[in-house]
Amino acid sequence: MLHSQRKRRADRDAREAEGENLWVEDVPQAARVKIATFWALLQEKSSEYVGTINREVADLMRLGGGYNVRSIDGDSLIKATNADVALDVIGSFALYVKDGRSISRFASDFDQFVNTVFEDYRVAYRMVDQEVIPIGSDELHTEVVAPALRLLVGAQFSKAHAAYLDALKEIPASPANAITDAGTALQEVLTAVGCAGNALGPLIKSAKKKGLLAPHDDALNNGLENFLNWASADRSQTGDGHHVSDATRADAWLMVHIVGALIVRLVDPSKRSTSGI
């Protein structure tokens, strides 16, 4: 570890120990340089011509974000004019790595490196399945969001995974949309595990009948039912289904985190007994 790195981390840890919140939505220049350097190292391991890689990453930027660019490389990340552009550059390269003919084996390595840098510099985003998403808080991301996404794999949970990921990506721009998407994710999970109904209310009743919400612990059962009823009401009253636009990011994070915790309880066999939650 370099002297400057050790000194910076010691200062960071001391400030956090005093209660200071250091999480930011920007990507500091030093963090950009580190990611750009790892980017260049991965390019060296690819059999693709560097110019071809740069053009294909630019194509992803043009198609996904409407950026008028013809070539994107690590230096583009360093020179990005704001955090949104920097995050889109990182995300576009991650998507290229995921599908690159000679570089896809490094997709998880790139995600892991970016996440390590983000955590080190307290950047409030994470790479999940080659997509950049906000995290709200690192602890909740580690214990709730990431496990929920990892569990929602395969065709059975594809709709739920897409809705939950949409909720996360919508938080910075549209908290109301995020709340609606989180409610949809919960609905899709209940449907995927065999509950009947076309809305959260009927699905909750079906989950109780199926034993997913166990009757043997009334206090726990009532608490979960009350939350699920609240989630259903919150989705209709605060989400964008009724064009209400005054939902806050805090509202959205609350919905996303509690829905994520419920997803883990419903989908992870180790989190519930055979007779229910």
Secondary structure, DSSP 8 states (H G I E B T S, - for coil): --HHHHHHHHHHHHHHHTT----BSS--HHHHHHHHHHHHHHHHH-SS-HHHHHHHHHHHHHHHH----S---HHHHHH-SSHHHHHHHHHHHHHHHHH-TTTGGGHHHHHHHHHHHHHHTTBSEEEETTEEEE-SSHHHIIIIIHHHHHHS-SGGGHHHHHHHHHHHHHTTT-HHHHHHHHHHHHHHHHHHTT---SSHHHHHHHHHHTTSS-TT-HHHHHHHHHHHHHHHHHHHHHSGGGT-----HHHHHHHHHHHHHHHHHHH-GGGSBTTB-
